[in-house]
Amino acid sequence: MKEQVNGLSEPQVESAVGTDAVDPAILKRSSLSRIDYVDHFALTPFDATNASAERWARTMFGDVPTAAERFIWKGLLRLRLRRGRSSTTVAGWLISEKSQSWIRLQAASAALTANLILHATEDSLSLTTLLTYERARGSMVWRPLSSVHRRLSPGILRDAVSELSVDDADAQDQSGRS
């Protein structure tokens, strides 16, 4: 039984791994011609804000990658990330397509091409990772990293919800003082 918090069930993260386990509508948002790896994490239910998918992505990953993200994305996966802050990137990943409710980030290396798809609805927030292995090295590197990725992803979603909830509460508090 899910716990109740302020009348809502305590948010839970559901996960799926593999193309057969992930909703085909999500897979269609990918820019990849072939999907060799996919995982999907969805946090439900939560008290949604009116934040755009891009704002959620920037809350999760920032405008520029952290040192840990650079180590994994550039050092281990060798993804080519864009430098600096830009309206066309999130943490160095190119924004390849977006709407109010979803955003697709893309990065590539010689060994693999990756999409991160974030989708925000009124009662769920999801993060989907999709990969195409361009060379055998892509699979060899990702296989051990994927288990770490799957352990970290639920926390990334929960932290983003907490951060935006605090930001929204602060904004409401500030507007009440004006």
C-alpha positions in Angstrom: 0.0 0.0 0.0 1.3 3.5 -0.9 1.7 6.0 1.9 -0.4 9.1 1.9 1.3 12.6 2.0 -0.9 15.6 2.0 -3.7 13.5 0.5 -1.5 12.2 -2.3 0.2 8.8 -2.5 3.9 8.9 -1.7 5.6 9.2 -5.1 7.0 5.9 -6.5 9.5 5.3 -9.2 8.6 2.6 -11.7 11.2 1.3 -14.1 11.3 -0.6 -17.3 14.3 -1.9 -19.3 14.3 -3.1 -22.9 12.3 -2.1 -26.0 9.5 -4.6 -25.2 9.0 -3.1 -21.7 8.9 0.6 -22.7 5.8 2.3 -24.2 6.1 2.5 -28.0 5.0 6.1 -27.9 8.1 6.9 -26.0 10.3 5.0 -28.3 8.9 7.0 -31.3 10.2 10.2 -29.8 13.8 8.9 -30.2 16.0 10.2 -33.0 17.8 6.8 -33.2 17.3 4.6 -36.2 18.1 1.5 -34.1 17.7 1.1 -30.3 20.2 -1.2 -28.7 19.5 -0.2 -25.1 16.6 1.6 -23.4 15.5 2.2 -19.9 12.6 4.2 -18.6 11.9 5.6 -15.1 8.6 7.3 -14.1 7.9 9.1 -10.9 4.2 9.0 -10.0 2.1 10.5 -8.6 3.5 13.9 -7.6 2.1 17.4 -7.2 3.1 18.8 -10.5 4.2 22.3 -11.2 3.6 24.1 -14.5 7.2 23.7 -15.4 8.2 22.9 -18.9 10.0 19.7 -19.8 13.1 21.9 -20.5 12.9 23.4 -17.0 12.7 19.9 -15.6 15.8 18.9 -17.7 17.8 21.9 -16.5 16.8 21.2 -12.9 18.0 17.5 -13.3 21.2 18.2 -15.2 21.9 21.9 -15.1 23.0 24.2 -17.8 26.6 22.8 -17.8 27.6 19.3 -16.6 28.9 18.8 -13.1 32.4 17.3 -12.6 30.8 13.8 -12.0 28.7 14.1 -15.2 31.7 15.2 -17.2 33.7 12.2 -15.9 31.0 9.8 -16.9 29.7 11.4 -20.1 33.0 12.7 -21.6 35.6 10.6 -19.8 34.0 7.1 -19.8 31.4 7.3 -22.6 33.5 9.9 -24.6 30.3 11.8 -25.6 30.9 15.0 -27.5 29.2 17.6 -25.3 28.8 21.3 -26.2 30.7 23.8 -24.1 29.2 26.5 -21.9 25.7 27.6 -21.3 23.3 27.8 -24.2 19.6 27.9 -24.9 20.2 25.0 -27.4 21.8 22.7 -24.8 21.3 21.1 -21.4 24.5 20.1 -19.5 26.3 20.0 -22.9 23.6 17.8 -24.5 22.0 19.2 -27.7 18.3 19.8 -27.4 17.2 18.0 -30.6 13.5 18.4 -30.1 11.1 19.7 -27.5 7.6 20.7 -26.6 6.1 22.0 -23.4 5.6 18.5 -22.0 8.7 16.6 -23.4 12.3 17.2 -24.5 14.9 15.1 -26.3 18.6 15.6 -25.5 21.2 14.0 -27.8 24.9 13.4 -27.6 27.2 11.0 -29.5 30.7 9.5 -29.5 32.5 7.2 -31.9 31.2 4.3 -29.9 27.5 5.2 -29.2 24.7 7.7 -29.8 22.5 8.6 -26.9 19.1 10.2 -26.4 17.7 11.3 -23.0 13.9 11.9 -23.2 12.2 13.7 -20.4 8.4 13.8 -20.3 6.3 15.8 -17.7 2.6 15.4 -17.3 0.2 16.6 -14.5 0.9 13.6 -12.4 4.2 12.0 -13.6 7.7 12.8 -14.5 9.7 10.3 -16.6 13.3 10.0 -17.9 14.1 7.6 -20.7 17.6 6.7 -21.9 18.1 5.2 -25.3 21.4 4.2 -26.9 22.6 2.9 -30.3 26.0 1.1 -30.1 28.0 2.4 -33.1 30.9 0.1 -32.2 31.5 -2.8 -29.8 33.2 -0.5 -27.4 29.9 1.3 -26.8 28.3 -1.9 -25.4 31.4 -2.9 -23.5 31.6 0.5 -21.7 27.8 0.9 -21.1 27.1 -2.6 -19.7 28.8 -1.9 -16.3 27.8 1.7 -16.3 24.1 0.9 -16.9 23.7 -0.7 -13.5 25.0 2.5 -11.8 22.8 4.6 -14.1 19.7 2.5 -13.1 20.5 3.0 -9.4 21.0 6.8 -9.8 18.0 7.6 -12.1 15.2 7.3 -9.5 17.1 9.8 -7.2 17.6 12.2 -10.1 13.8 12.3 -10.6 13.1 12.6 -6.9 15.7 15.4 -6.4 14.3 17.4 -9.4 10.8 17.2 -7.9 12.1 18.3 -4.5 14.1 21.2 -6.0 11.3 22.5 -8.2 8.8 22.2 -5.3 11.1 24.4 -3.2 11.6 26.8 -6.0 7.9 27.1 -6.6 7.2 27.6 -2.8 9.9 30.3 -2.7 8.4 32.0 -5.8 4.9 31.9 -4.2 6.3 33.2 -0.9 8.0 36.1 -2.8 4.9 37.0 -4.8 2.9 37.0 -1.5 5.3 39.6 -0.1 5.0 42.0 -3.1 
